[in-house]
Amino acid sequence: MQKRIWAIVSLSIIGILIIATIIMANVDVNYKINCANPDFMWVQNADGNEVRVEGEQYDEILNYINNASKESSLTALFGGRINDTAEVTTNSSTTSSSIPSTTNYYVIFEYNDPQKLMVGNNSYKDGDGNEYYYRELVFTVNPSEESGQVRVYIKPFYNSNGEAEIIETYNRYYLVTADFGDLYNYLEESNIA
């Protein structure tokens, strides 16, 4: 009788593990940045050429960016990334920095109105406890074969005096787990910039 009970318990545990594995393999996690669709999208190449993207190309690039941080929860669990989120990092220097030159591509999201910087579903607060607003997000697009840490530079909407201004430097950036390999290949093949 006891052997029969242990057999039933063992089979039940195996069944639960199989069901949990199937569910986790079919449920995706996404570490993407919480941001609105941009008013304008630009692609910049290594030569510094910048091209405005519209229509079908806009939709295609937006789709690649939105899906670059998506993977099955089972893969994320075994990769140690199940609880990863996009993190905002502040430059170690007290001054703003220029976006570094690239040997690959940048995709730039530009907004007409101030956008509130978000970390997940929460507003990001600066060192003084104030909400932070930005005008542009600049995604670094490199060739890759797997997910890795990617920088997304955040260009502020306001200067240090609180006045609206187009600022070409940054002092904060997102670190997000993403695989932009497909986006890189798309930019290479379509010869956008």
Rosetta constraint file for C-alpha pairs under 8 A:
AtomPair CA 1 CA 5 HARMONIC 6.48 0.50
AtomPair CA 2 CA 6 HARMONIC 6.29 0.50
AtomPair CA 3 CA 7 HARMONIC 6.12 0.50
AtomPair CA 4 CA 8 HARMONIC 6.27 0.50
AtomPair CA 5 CA 9 HARMONIC 6.18 0.50
AtomPair CA 6 CA 10 HARMONIC 6.00 0.50
AtomPair CA 7 CA 11 HARMONIC 6.11 0.50
AtomPair CA 8 CA 12 HARMONIC 6.06 0.50
AtomPair CA 9 CA 13 HARMONIC 6.23 0.50
AtomPair CA 10 CA 14 HARMONIC 6.23 0.50
AtomPair CA 11 CA 15 HARMONIC 6.04 0.50
AtomPair CA 12 CA 16 HARMONIC 6.17 0.50
AtomPair CA 13 CA 17 HARMONIC 6.21 0.50
AtomPair CA 14 CA 18 HARMONIC 6.20 0.50
AtomPair CA 15 CA 19 HARMONIC 6.22 0.50
AtomPair CA 16 CA 20 HARMONIC 6.07 0.50
AtomPair CA 17 CA 21 HARMONIC 6.06 0.50
AtomPair CA 18 CA 22 HARMONIC 6.24 0.50
AtomPair CA 19 CA 23 HARMONIC 6.20 0.50
AtomPair CA 20 CA 24 HARMONIC 6.09 0.50
AtomPair CA 21 CA 25 HARMONIC 6.04 0.50
AtomPair CA 21 CA 74 HARMONIC 7.15 0.50
AtomPair CA 22 CA 26 HARMONIC 6.41 0.50
AtomPair CA 23 CA 27 HARMONIC 6.15 0.50
AtomPair CA 24 CA 28 HARMONIC 7.72 0.50
AtomPair CA 24 CA 72 HARMONIC 6.74 0.50
AtomPair CA 24 CA 73 HARMONIC 5.22 0.50
AtomPair CA 24 CA 74 HARMONIC 4.94 0.50
AtomPair CA 25 CA 72 HARMONIC 5.52 0.50
AtomPair CA 25 CA 73 HARMONIC 6.26 0.50
AtomPair CA 25 CA 74 HARMONIC 5.15 0.50
AtomPair CA 25 CA 75 HARMONIC 7.49 0.50
AtomPair CA 26 CA 72 HARMONIC 6.34 0.50
AtomPair CA 26 CA 73 HARMONIC 7.67 0.50
AtomPair CA 27 CA 72 HARMONIC 5.69 0.50
AtomPair CA 27 CA 73 HARMONIC 5.86 0.50
AtomPair CA 28 CA 70 HARMONIC 6.38 0.50
AtomPair CA 28 CA 71 HARMONIC 5.35 0.50
AtomPair CA 28 CA 72 HARMONIC 4.19 0.50
AtomPair CA 28 CA 73 HARMONIC 5.29 0.50
AtomPair CA 29 CA 70 HARMONIC 5.66 0.50
AtomPair CA 29 CA 71 HARMONIC 5.70 0.50
AtomPair CA 29 CA 72 HARMONIC 6.02 0.50
AtomPair CA 29 CA 73 HARMONIC 5.54 0.50
AtomPair CA 29 CA 76 HARMONIC 7.62 0.50
AtomPair CA 29 CA 82 HARMONIC 7.47 0.50
AtomPair CA 30 CA 67 HARMONIC 7.69 0.50
AtomPair CA 30 CA 69 HARMONIC 5.31 0.50
AtomPair CA 30 CA 70 HARMONIC 4.27 0.50
AtomPair CA 30 CA 71 HARMONIC 6.65 0.50
AtomPair CA 31 CA 69 HARMONIC 5.16 0.50
AtomPair CA 31 CA 70 HARMONIC 6.61 0.50
AtomPair CA 31 CA 84 HARMONIC 6.43 0.50
AtomPair CA 31 CA 85 HARMONIC 5.07 0.50
AtomPair CA 31 CA 86 HARMONIC 6.06 0.50
AtomPair CA 31 CA 176 HARMONIC 6.88 0.50
AtomPair CA 31 CA 177 HARMONIC 6.57 0.50
AtomPair CA 31 CA 178 HARMONIC 7.72 0.50
AtomPair CA 32 CA 66 HARMONIC 6.44 0.50
AtomPair CA 32 CA 67 HARMONIC 7.78 0.50
AtomPair CA 32 CA 68 HARMONIC 7.58 0.50
AtomPair CA 32 CA 69 HARMONIC 5.34 0.50
AtomPair CA 32 CA 70 HARMONIC 7.55 0.50
AtomPair CA 32 CA 85 HARMONIC 7.52 0.50
AtomPair CA 32 CA 86 HARMONIC 6.56 0.50
AtomPair CA 32 CA 176 HARMONIC 7.01 0.50
AtomPair CA 32 CA 177 HARMONIC 7.86 0.50
AtomPair CA 32 CA 178 HARMONIC 7.78 0.50
AtomPair CA 33 CA 86 HARMONIC 5.99 0.50
AtomPair CA 33 CA 118 HARMONIC 7.82 0.50
AtomPair CA 33 CA 119 HARMONIC 7.52 0.50
AtomPair CA 33 CA 120 HARMONIC 7.21 0.50
AtomPair CA 33 CA 176 HARMONIC 7.53 0.50
AtomPair CA 34 CA 118 HARMONIC 6.11 0.50
AtomPair CA 34 CA 119 HARMONIC 7.01 0.50
AtomPair CA 34 CA 120 HARMONIC 6.06 0.50
AtomPair CA 34 CA 121 HARMONIC 7.17 0.50
AtomPair CA 35 CA 115 HARMONIC 7.99 0.50
AtomPair CA 35 CA 117 HARMONIC 7.94 0.50
AtomPair CA 35 CA 118 HARMONIC 7.38 0.50
AtomPair CA 37 CA 62 HARMONIC 7.89 0.50
AtomPair CA 37 CA 109 HARMONIC 7.84 0.50
AtomPair CA 38 CA 109 HARMONIC 5.13 0.50
AtomPair CA 38 CA 110 HARMONIC 5.53 0.50
AtomPair CA 38 CA 111 HARMONIC 5.51 0.50
AtomPair CA 39 CA 109 HARMONIC 7.45 0.50
AtomPair CA 39 CA 110 HARMONIC 5.96 0.50
AtomPair CA 39 CA 111 HARMONIC 5.06 0.50
AtomPair CA 39 CA 112 HARMONIC 6.49 0.50
AtomPair CA 40 CA 52 HARMONIC 7.25 0.50
AtomPair CA 40 CA 53 HARMONIC 7.52 0.50
AtomPair CA 40 CA 54 HARMONIC 7.92 0.50
AtomPair CA 40 CA 109 HARMONIC 6.16 0.50
AtomPair CA 40 CA 110 HARMONIC 5.06 0.50
AtomPair CA 40 CA 111 HARMONIC 6.57 0.50
AtomPair CA 41 CA 52 HARMONIC 5.85 0.50
AtomPair CA 41 CA 53 HARMONIC 5.42 0.50
AtomPair CA 41 CA 54 HARMONIC 7.25 0.50
AtomPair CA 41 CA 58 HARMONIC 6.85 0.50
AtomPair CA 41 CA 107 HARMONIC 7.10 0.50
AtomPair CA 41 CA 108 HARMONIC 5.58 0.50
AtomPair CA 41 CA 109 HARMONIC 4.95 0.50
AtomPair CA 41 CA 110 HARMONIC 6.12 0.50
AtomPair CA 42 CA 50 HARMONIC 6.37 0.50
AtomPair CA 42 CA 51 HARMONIC 5.43 0.50
AtomPair CA 42 CA 52 HARMONIC 4.38 0.50
AtomPair CA 42 CA 53 HARMONIC 5.53 0.50
AtomPair CA 42 CA 107 HARMONIC 5.76 0.50
AtomPair CA 42 CA 108 HARMONIC 4.94 0.50
AtomPair CA 42 CA 109 HARMONIC 6.76 0.50
AtomPair CA 42 CA 110 HARMONIC 7.86 0.50
AtomPair CA 43 CA 50 HARMONIC 5.52 0.50
AtomPair CA 43 CA 51 HARMONIC 5.35 0.50
AtomPair CA 43 CA 52 HARMONIC 6.52 0.50
AtomPair CA 43 CA 53 HARMONIC 6.96 0.50
AtomPair CA 43 CA 105 HARMONIC 6.94 0.50
AtomPair CA 43 CA 106 HARMONIC 5.76 0.50
AtomPair CA 43 CA 107 HARMONIC 4.64 0.50
AtomPair CA 43 CA 108 HARMONIC 6.22 0.50
AtomPair CA 43 CA 192 HARMONIC 7.27 0.50
AtomPair CA 43 CA 193 HARMONIC 6.20 0.50
AtomPair CA 44 CA 48 HARMONIC 5.90 0.50
AtomPair CA 44 CA 49 HARMONIC 5.43 0.50
AtomPair CA 44 CA 50 HARMONIC 4.25 0.50
AtomPair CA 44 CA 51 HARMONIC 6.50 0.50
AtomPair CA 44 CA 105 HARMONIC 5.59 0.50
AtomPair CA 44 CA 106 HARMONIC 5.07 0.50
AtomPair CA 44 CA 107 HARMONIC 6.44 0.50
AtomPair CA 44 CA 108 HARMONIC 7.78 0.50
AtomPair CA 44 CA 193 HARMONIC 6.08 0.50
AtomPair CA 45 CA 49 HARMONIC 5.64 0.50
AtomPair CA 45 CA 50 HARMONIC 6.80 0.50
AtomPair CA 45 CA 102 HARMONIC 7.45 0.50
AtomPair CA 45 CA 103 HARMONIC 7.47 0.50
AtomPair CA 45 CA 104 HARMONIC 5.98 0.50
AtomPair CA 45 CA 105 HARMONIC 4.56 0.50
AtomPair CA 45 CA 106 HARMONIC 6.52 0.50
AtomPair CA 45 CA 193 HARMONIC 5.77 0.50
AtomPair CA 46 CA 101 HARMONIC 7.07 0.50
AtomPair CA 46 CA 102 HARMONIC 5.24 0.50
AtomPair CA 46 CA 103 HARMONIC 4.65 0.50
AtomPair CA 46 CA 104 HARMONIC 5.33 0.50
AtomPair CA 46 CA 105 HARMONIC 6.20 0.50
AtomPair CA 49 CA 193 HARMONIC 6.05 0.50
AtomPair CA 50 CA 193 HARMONIC 6.18 0.50
AtomPair CA 51 CA 192 HARMONIC 7.03 0.50
AtomPair CA 51 CA 193 HARMONIC 5.64 0.50
AtomPair CA 53 CA 57 HARMONIC 6.15 0.50
AtomPair CA 53 CA 58 HARMONIC 5.39 0.50
AtomPair CA 54 CA 58 HARMONIC 4.74 0.50
AtomPair CA 54 CA 59 HARMONIC 7.81 0.50
AtomPair CA 55 CA 59 HARMONIC 6.47 0.50
AtomPair CA 56 CA 60 HARMONIC 6.09 0.50
AtomPair CA 57 CA 61 HARMONIC 6.07 0.50
AtomPair CA 58 CA 62 HARMONIC 6.08 0.50
AtomPair CA 59 CA 63 HARMONIC 6.09 0.50
AtomPair CA 60 CA 64 HARMONIC 6.34 0.50
AtomPair CA 61 CA 65 HARMONIC 6.24 0.50
AtomPair CA 61 CA 183 HARMONIC 6.82 0.50
AtomPair CA 62 CA 66 HARMONIC 6.07 0.50
AtomPair CA 63 CA 67 HARMONIC 6.15 0.50
AtomPair CA 64 CA 68 HARMONIC 5.88 0.50
AtomPair CA 64 CA 180 HARMONIC 7.51 0.50
AtomPair CA 64 CA 182 HARMONIC 7.19 0.50
AtomPair CA 64 CA 183 HARMONIC 5.70 0.50
AtomPair CA 65 CA 69 HARMONIC 7.72 0.50
AtomPair CA 65 CA 180 HARMONIC 7.30 0.50
AtomPair CA 65 CA 183 HARMONIC 7.39 0.50
AtomPair CA 66 CA 70 HARMONIC 7.94 0.50
AtomPair CA 68 CA 178 HARMONIC 5.06 0.50
AtomPair CA 68 CA 179 HARMONIC 5.04 0.50
AtomPair CA 68 CA 180 HARMONIC 5.77 0.50
AtomPair CA 69 CA 147 HARMONIC 7.65 0.50
AtomPair CA 69 CA 176 HARMONIC 7.81 0.50
AtomPair CA 69 CA 177 HARMONIC 6.02 0.50
AtomPair CA 69 CA 178 HARMONIC 4.34 0.50
AtomPair CA 69 CA 179 HARMONIC 6.47 0.50
AtomPair CA 70 CA 178 HARMONIC 7.69 0.50
AtomPair CA 71 CA 75 HARMONIC 6.69 0.50
AtomPair CA 71 CA 76 HARMONIC 6.63 0.50
AtomPair CA 72 CA 76 HARMONIC 6.28 0.50
AtomPair CA 73 CA 77 HARMONIC 5.92 0.50
AtomPair CA 73 CA 82 HARMONIC 6.52 0.50
AtomPair CA 74 CA 78 HARMONIC 6.38 0.50
AtomPair CA 75 CA 79 HARMONIC 5.93 0.50
AtomPair CA 76 CA 80 HARMONIC 5.97 0.50
AtomPair CA 76 CA 81 HARMONIC 4.78 0.50
AtomPair CA 76 CA 82 HARMONIC 4.75 0.50
AtomPair CA 77 CA 81 HARMONIC 6.02 0.50
AtomPair CA 77 CA 82 HARMONIC 4.91 0.50
AtomPair CA 84 CA 177 HARMONIC 7.53 0.50
AtomPair CA 85 CA 119 HARMONIC 7.88 0.50
AtomPair CA 85 CA 120 HARMONIC 7.02 0.50
AtomPair CA 85 CA 176 HARMONIC 6.78 0.50
AtomPair CA 85 CA 177 HARMONIC 7.70 0.50
AtomPair CA 86 CA 119 HARMONIC 6.68 0.50
AtomPair CA 86 CA 120 HARMONIC 7.27 0.50
AtomPair CA 86 CA 174 HARMONIC 6.11 0.50
AtomPair CA 86 CA 175 HARMONIC 5.65 0.50
AtomPair CA 86 CA 176 HARMONIC 4.42 0.50
AtomPair CA 86 CA 177 HARMONIC 7.11 0.50
AtomPair CA 87 CA 119 HARMONIC 6.64 0.50
AtomPair CA 87 CA 174 HARMONIC 5.33 0.50
AtomPair CA 87 CA 175 HARMONIC 5.25 0.50
AtomPair CA 87 CA 176 HARMONIC 6.53 0.50
AtomPair CA 88 CA 119 HARMONIC 7.19 0.50
AtomPair CA 88 CA 172 HARMONIC 6.62 0.50
AtomPair CA 88 CA 173 HARMONIC 5.59 0.50
AtomPair CA 88 CA 174 HARMONIC 4.45 0.50
AtomPair CA 88 CA 175 HARMONIC 6.40 0.50
AtomPair CA 89 CA 172 HARMONIC 5.56 0.50
AtomPair CA 89 CA 173 HARMONIC 5.40 0.50
AtomPair CA 89 CA 174 HARMONIC 6.04 0.50
AtomPair CA 89 CA 175 HARMONIC 7.01 0.50
AtomPair CA 90 CA 171 HARMONIC 5.86 0.50
AtomPair CA 90 CA 172 HARMONIC 4.43 0.50
AtomPair CA 90 CA 173 HARMONIC 6.62 0.50
AtomPair CA 91 CA 96 HARMONIC 7.62 0.50
AtomPair CA 91 CA 171 HARMONIC 5.29 0.50
AtomPair CA 91 CA 172 HARMONIC 5.94 0.50
AtomPair CA 91 CA 173 HARMONIC 7.95 0.50
AtomPair CA 95 CA 171 HARMONIC 7.08 0.50
AtomPair CA 96 CA 169 HARMONIC 5.69 0.50
AtomPair CA 96 CA 170 HARMONIC 5.20 0.50
AtomPair CA 96 CA 171 HARMONIC 4.71 0.50
AtomPair CA 97 CA 169 HARMONIC 5.21 0.50
AtomPair CA 97 CA 170 HARMONIC 5.42 0.50
AtomPair CA 97 CA 171 HARMONIC 6.22 0.50
AtomPair CA 98 CA 168 HARMONIC 6.81 0.50
AtomPair CA 98 CA 169 HARMONIC 4.56 0.50
AtomPair CA 98 CA 170 HARMONIC 6.42 0.50
AtomPair CA 99 CA 153 HARMONIC 7.36 0.50
AtomPair CA 99 CA 168 HARMONIC 7.93 0.50
AtomPair CA 99 CA 169 HARMONIC 6.45 0.50
AtomPair CA 99 CA 170 HARMONIC 7.18 0.50
AtomPair CA 102 CA 106 HARMONIC 7.72 0.50
AtomPair CA 104 CA 141 HARMONIC 6.49 0.50
AtomPair CA 104 CA 142 HARMONIC 5.76 0.50
AtomPair CA 104 CA 143 HARMONIC 7.86 0.50
AtomPair CA 105 CA 140 HARMONIC 6.39 0.50
AtomPair CA 105 CA 141 HARMONIC 5.11 0.50
AtomPair CA 105 CA 142 HARMONIC 6.75 0.50
AtomPair CA 105 CA 184 HARMONIC 7.53 0.50
AtomPair CA 106 CA 138 HARMONIC 6.26 0.50
AtomPair CA 106 CA 139 HARMONIC 5.43 0.50
AtomPair CA 106 CA 140 HARMONIC 4.93 0.50
AtomPair CA 106 CA 141 HARMONIC 5.64 0.50
AtomPair CA 107 CA 138 HARMONIC 5.78 0.50
AtomPair CA 107 CA 139 HARMONIC 5.08 0.50
AtomPair CA 107 CA 140 HARMONIC 6.83 0.50
AtomPair CA 107 CA 141 HARMONIC 7.15 0.50
AtomPair CA 108 CA 136 HARMONIC 6.71 0.50
AtomPair CA 108 CA 137 HARMONIC 5.76 0.50
AtomPair CA 108 CA 138 HARMONIC 4.49 0.50
AtomPair CA 108 CA 139 HARMONIC 6.24 0.50
AtomPair CA 109 CA 136 HARMONIC 5.41 0.50
AtomPair CA 109 CA 137 HARMONIC 5.12 0.50
AtomPair CA 109 CA 138 HARMONIC 6.41 0.50
AtomPair CA 110 CA 135 HARMONIC 6.07 0.50
AtomPair CA 110 CA 136 HARMONIC 4.60 0.50
AtomPair CA 110 CA 137 HARMONIC 6.83 0.50
AtomPair CA 111 CA 115 HARMONIC 7.38 0.50
AtomPair CA 111 CA 135 HARMONIC 5.41 0.50
AtomPair CA 111 CA 136 HARMONIC 6.28 0.50
AtomPair CA 112 CA 135 HARMONIC 7.23 0.50
AtomPair CA 113 CA 135 HARMONIC 7.18 0.50
AtomPair CA 114 CA 133 HARMONIC 5.66 0.50
AtomPair CA 114 CA 134 HARMONIC 5.74 0.50
AtomPair CA 114 CA 135 HARMONIC 5.80 0.50
AtomPair CA 114 CA 157 HARMONIC 6.08 0.50
AtomPair CA 115 CA 133 HARMONIC 5.21 0.50
AtomPair CA 115 CA 134 HARMONIC 5.29 0.50
AtomPair CA 115 CA 135 HARMONIC 6.48 0.50
AtomPair CA 116 CA 123 HARMONIC 6.89 0.50
AtomPair CA 116 CA 124 HARMONIC 7.82 0.50
AtomPair CA 116 CA 131 HARMONIC 7.04 0.50
AtomPair CA 116 CA 132 HARMONIC 5.99 0.50
AtomPair CA 116 CA 133 HARMONIC 4.57 0.50
AtomPair CA 116 CA 134 HARMONIC 6.58 0.50
AtomPair CA 117 CA 123 HARMONIC 6.06 0.50
AtomPair CA 117 CA 124 HARMONIC 5.52 0.50
AtomPair CA 117 CA 131 HARMONIC 7.36 0.50
AtomPair CA 117 CA 132 HARMONIC 5.58 0.50
AtomPair CA 117 CA 133 HARMONIC 5.60 0.50
AtomPair CA 117 CA 134 HARMONIC 6.68 0.50
AtomPair CA 118 CA 122 HARMONIC 5.57 0.50
AtomPair CA 118 CA 123 HARMONIC 4.58 0.50
AtomPair CA 118 CA 124 HARMONIC 5.21 0.50
AtomPair CA 119 CA 123 HARMONIC 6.20 0.50
AtomPair CA 119 CA 124 HARMONIC 5.87 0.50
AtomPair CA 123 CA 131 HARMONIC 6.54 0.50
AtomPair CA 123 CA 132 HARMONIC 7.99 0.50
AtomPair CA 124 CA 131 HARMONIC 5.91 0.50
AtomPair CA 124 CA 132 HARMONIC 6.36 0.50
AtomPair CA 125 CA 129 HARMONIC 4.97 0.50
AtomPair CA 125 CA 130 HARMONIC 5.10 0.50
AtomPair CA 125 CA 131 HARMONIC 4.69 0.50
AtomPair CA 125 CA 132 HARMONIC 6.24 0.50
AtomPair CA 126 CA 130 HARMONIC 5.43 0.50
AtomPair CA 126 CA 131 HARMONIC 6.38 0.50
AtomPair CA 126 CA 132 HARMONIC 6.43 0.50
AtomPair CA 132 CA 156 HARMONIC 7.85 0.50
AtomPair CA 133 CA 156 HARMONIC 6.05 0.50
AtomPair CA 133 CA 157 HARMONIC 5.70 0.50
AtomPair CA 133 CA 158 HARMONIC 7.25 0.50
AtomPair CA 134 CA 154 HARMONIC 6.49 0.50
AtomPair CA 134 CA 155 HARMONIC 5.63 0.50
AtomPair CA 134 CA 156 HARMONIC 4.01 0.50
AtomPair CA 134 CA 157 HARMONIC 4.38 0.50
AtomPair CA 134 CA 158 HARMONIC 7.48 0.50
AtomPair CA 135 CA 154 HARMONIC 7.82 0.50
AtomPair CA 135 CA 155 HARMONIC 5.85 0.50
AtomPair CA 135 CA 156 HARMONIC 5.61 0.50
AtomPair CA 135 CA 157 HARMONIC 4.67 0.50
AtomPair CA 135 CA 166 HARMONIC 7.72 0.50
AtomPair CA 136 CA 154 HARMONIC 6.07 0.50
AtomPair CA 136 CA 155 HARMONIC 5.09 0.50
AtomPair CA 136 CA 156 HARMONIC 7.15 0.50
AtomPair CA 136 CA 157 HARMONIC 7.92 0.50
AtomPair CA 137 CA 152 HARMONIC 6.29 0.50
AtomPair CA 137 CA 153 HARMONIC 5.63 0.50
AtomPair CA 137 CA 154 HARMONIC 4.91 0.50
AtomPair CA 137 CA 155 HARMONIC 6.34 0.50
AtomPair CA 138 CA 152 HARMONIC 5.30 0.50
AtomPair CA 138 CA 153 HARMONIC 4.90 0.50
AtomPair CA 138 CA 154 HARMONIC 6.59 0.50
AtomPair CA 138 CA 155 HARMONIC 7.89 0.50
AtomPair CA 139 CA 150 HARMONIC 7.92 0.50
AtomPair CA 139 CA 151 HARMONIC 6.62 0.50
AtomPair CA 139 CA 152 HARMONIC 4.51 0.50
AtomPair CA 139 CA 153 HARMONIC 6.60 0.50
AtomPair CA 140 CA 150 HARMONIC 6.60 0.50
AtomPair CA 140 CA 151 HARMONIC 5.98 0.50
AtomPair CA 140 CA 152 HARMONIC 6.16 0.50
AtomPair CA 141 CA 180 HARMONIC 5.86 0.50
AtomPair CA 141 CA 181 HARMONIC 7.78 0.50
AtomPair CA 141 CA 183 HARMONIC 7.36 0.50
AtomPair CA 141 CA 184 HARMONIC 6.09 0.50
AtomPair CA 142 CA 180 HARMONIC 6.44 0.50
AtomPair CA 142 CA 181 HARMONIC 6.68 0.50
AtomPair CA 142 CA 184 HARMONIC 6.19 0.50
AtomPair CA 143 CA 180 HARMONIC 6.69 0.50
AtomPair CA 143 CA 181 HARMONIC 4.71 0.50
AtomPair CA 143 CA 182 HARMONIC 7.99 0.50
AtomPair CA 143 CA 184 HARMONIC 5.63 0.50
AtomPair CA 143 CA 185 HARMONIC 7.40 0.50
AtomPair CA 144 CA 179 HARMONIC 6.54 0.50
AtomPair CA 144 CA 180 HARMONIC 6.64 0.50
AtomPair CA 144 CA 181 HARMONIC 4.63 0.50
AtomPair CA 145 CA 179 HARMONIC 7.26 0.50
AtomPair CA 145 CA 181 HARMONIC 6.08 0.50
AtomPair CA 146 CA 179 HARMONIC 5.63 0.50
AtomPair CA 146 CA 181 HARMONIC 7.59 0.50
AtomPair CA 147 CA 177 HARMONIC 6.12 0.50
AtomPair CA 147 CA 178 HARMONIC 4.91 0.50
AtomPair CA 147 CA 179 HARMONIC 4.29 0.50
AtomPair CA 147 CA 180 HARMONIC 7.92 0.50
AtomPair CA 148 CA 176 HARMONIC 7.95 0.50
AtomPair CA 148 CA 177 HARMONIC 5.21 0.50
AtomPair CA 148 CA 178 HARMONIC 5.61 0.50
AtomPair CA 148 CA 179 HARMONIC 6.35 0.50
AtomPair CA 149 CA 175 HARMONIC 6.09 0.50
AtomPair CA 149 CA 176 HARMONIC 5.50 0.50
AtomPair CA 149 CA 177 HARMONIC 4.67 0.50
AtomPair CA 149 CA 178 HARMONIC 6.44 0.50
AtomPair CA 150 CA 174 HARMONIC 7.92 0.50
AtomPair CA 150 CA 175 HARMONIC 5.64 0.50
AtomPair CA 150 CA 176 HARMONIC 5.35 0.50
AtomPair CA 150 CA 177 HARMONIC 6.12 0.50
AtomPair CA 150 CA 178 HARMONIC 6.32 0.50
AtomPair CA 151 CA 173 HARMONIC 6.38 0.50
AtomPair CA 151 CA 174 HARMONIC 5.62 0.50
AtomPair CA 151 CA 175 HARMONIC 4.94 0.50
AtomPair CA 151 CA 176 HARMONIC 6.58 0.50
AtomPair CA 152 CA 173 HARMONIC 5.44 0.50
AtomPair CA 152 CA 174 HARMONIC 4.94 0.50
AtomPair CA 152 CA 175 HARMONIC 6.57 0.50
AtomPair CA 152 CA 176 HARMONIC 7.59 0.50
AtomPair CA 153 CA 170 HARMONIC 6.68 0.50
AtomPair CA 153 CA 172 HARMONIC 6.58 0.50
AtomPair CA 153 CA 173 HARMONIC 4.32 0.50
AtomPair CA 153 CA 174 HARMONIC 6.39 0.50
AtomPair CA 154 CA 170 HARMONIC 5.86 0.50
AtomPair CA 154 CA 171 HARMONIC 7.44 0.50
AtomPair CA 154 CA 172 HARMONIC 5.68 0.50
AtomPair CA 154 CA 173 HARMONIC 5.15 0.50
AtomPair CA 154 CA 174 HARMONIC 7.36 0.50
AtomPair CA 155 CA 167 HARMONIC 6.45 0.50
AtomPair CA 155 CA 168 HARMONIC 6.66 0.50
AtomPair CA 155 CA 169 HARMONIC 6.19 0.50
AtomPair CA 155 CA 170 HARMONIC 4.95 0.50
AtomPair CA 155 CA 171 HARMONIC 7.73 0.50
AtomPair CA 155 CA 172 HARMONIC 7.77 0.50
AtomPair CA 156 CA 166 HARMONIC 7.99 0.50
AtomPair CA 156 CA 167 HARMONIC 6.47 0.50
AtomPair CA 156 CA 170 HARMONIC 6.73 0.50
AtomPair CA 157 CA 164 HARMONIC 5.83 0.50
AtomPair CA 157 CA 165 HARMONIC 6.15 0.50
AtomPair CA 157 CA 166 HARMONIC 6.68 0.50
AtomPair CA 157 CA 167 HARMONIC 7.07 0.50
AtomPair CA 158 CA 162 HARMONIC 5.25 0.50
AtomPair CA 158 CA 163 HARMONIC 5.21 0.50
AtomPair CA 158 CA 164 HARMONIC 4.50 0.50
AtomPair CA 158 CA 165 HARMONIC 5.60 0.50
AtomPair CA 158 CA 166 HARMONIC 7.83 0.50
AtomPair CA 158 CA 167 HARMONIC 7.80 0.50
AtomPair CA 159 CA 163 HARMONIC 5.60 0.50
AtomPair CA 159 CA 164 HARMONIC 6.52 0.50
AtomPair CA 159 CA 165 HARMONIC 6.19 0.50
AtomPair CA 159 CA 167 HARMONIC 7.36 0.50
AtomPair CA 180 CA 184 HARMONIC 6.01 0.50
AtomPair CA 181 CA 185 HARMONIC 6.23 0.50
AtomPair CA 182 CA 186 HARMONIC 6.16 0.50
AtomPair CA 183 CA 187 HARMONIC 6.20 0.50
AtomPair CA 184 CA 188 HARMONIC 6.17 0.50
AtomPair CA 185 CA 189 HARMONIC 6.07 0.50
AtomPair CA 186 CA 190 HARMONIC 5.95 0.50
AtomPair CA 187 CA 191 HARMONIC 5.87 0.50
AtomPair CA 187 CA 192 HARMONIC 6.13 0.50
AtomPair CA 187 CA 193 HARMONIC 7.90 0.50
AtomPair CA 188 CA 192 HARMONIC 7.64 0.50
